[in-house]
Structure formats: structure tokens, C-alpha cells
Amino acid sequence: MTYVIAEPCVDVLDRACVEECPVDCIYEGGRMLYIHPDECVDCGACEPVCPVEAIFYEDDVPAEWADYTRANVDFFDDLGSPGGASKTGKVAKDDPMVAGLPPMGEDH
């Protein structure tokens, strides 16, 4: 089990969760953040600091955002497990589902 970042993060990218994560497993894509399922230690530190309430324990992801569980896994298909987001920096891609969404976030 792991934590999942869902739709409220799209085009927001607040990064408060990144600063709170003790294992550096939250990676930045083009339009949202993604939690690496193999690097996450399920500590839950990221969840309460998310200002848009986009982070859920895998079993608690709302039904309307269930596809984000898959998106958080598939984002790492090409990237693999680099062992830390700070080493990787921003990744200029998103899961295709996320990439295909209309503009979102507070400004849209």
C-alpha cells in the first residue's frame, strides 16, 4: 500500500508535501506531483500538509479519482526507481490521463 496524489493537485503543484516527505518519494511531473509507490514508506506525513487535499491512502482514494492510483504507478514506468526526487528534478511529462485534462487549478 502507498499514498496517492489525485486530481486536486493537477496544475496546482503546491510542493508542501515534497518538503514534508522524509524519504523524498514525491516527484514533480509537468502538471502534477506523483508518489513513487515503491519508495513511499507509508508514513503519511504528506497528507495533512496538502493545501488542496489531493493526497489519499491508497484504500481511501475517492471513487471518482480511482484512476489516479494507476497514474501514480504508471508515471514511473520509464523513470524507474531513481531513489529520490531531489536527484531527478522536474520530469517533463505526465501520465497520459493527466496530460489530456483541460487546464485546472485555482487560476482556471
N, C-alpha and C positions, 0 to 999 in steps of 0.2 A: 504494500500500500504506500501511497505517497500523496502529496498535496498537488493540487491542480489550479492553474490560473485560467479563469473563464472570461467571457465576453466583456464584462465591465472594464477590463484592462485595455481593450483594443483602442488604440490611438490616444491613450492616457499616459502610459509608461511612467508612473509616478516614481518608482525605484525605492520607496521607503522599505519595501520588502527585501530588496537587494542588500541594503545597508544592515538589515537585521539578521540576515541569514548567516549562521555560524559556519556553514560548510561551503558557501559560495556556489550554490547549485541553481541559482536563478539567472537565466541567460536572457539577453535582450535581442529580440528579433527586430524586424523593420517596423512592425505596428503594435507588438505586444511583448510581454515577458513570458518566459516558459520555464517551468521547473523540470529539471532533469530527473526522471523517475529512478534512475539507478544511483544518483548521487545524493538525493534527498534522504535525510535521516529521520524524517517524520517528527521533528521537534516542535513544529507548529509556531515558531517564532514569527514567521512571515504573516500569518493570518490576521492577527489583531492590528497590525500596523498598516494594512492596506486601506487607503482612504476611500476606495470605491467598492470595497467588499467583494473583490474578484477572486479571492483565494479560498478554496474549499478542500477539506479532506476528501480523498477520492470517493469514499462511500457517501459523502454528503453533497456532491455536485448536484444542483437542481436539474431536473429532467430536461428543461429547455436548453441547458448548456452541456448536456452529456457528451456531445461530440468534442468538447474541449479536452476531455480526458485523452482521447485518441490524438488530438492535435499536439498536446504536450509530449506525447511519446514520439509521434512521427517527426516532429521538428528536429529530433536528434538522429534521424536515420543517416544522413550524410555527415553530420558533425561528429557522431560517435560519443565517446565519453572523455572529453578533454581534461577532466579533473579540476575544473574551476572556471567560473565565468569571467573572473578578472583577467585571466590569462588569454581568454578568447576575444574579449571586447564585443562590440555590437556585431551581430551577424546580419548581413544584408539580405535576409529572406524571412519568410513566414510560412507556416503551414498553408497549403493552398486554400483551405476553407477560410482562414483569416485573411489571406491576401485578396480573396474575392469579395469581402464585405464592403459595403459602402462606407464612406467616412463616418467615424463615430467619435465619441468622447465629449468632453464638456464644451468644446468650441463648435460642435456640429449638431 
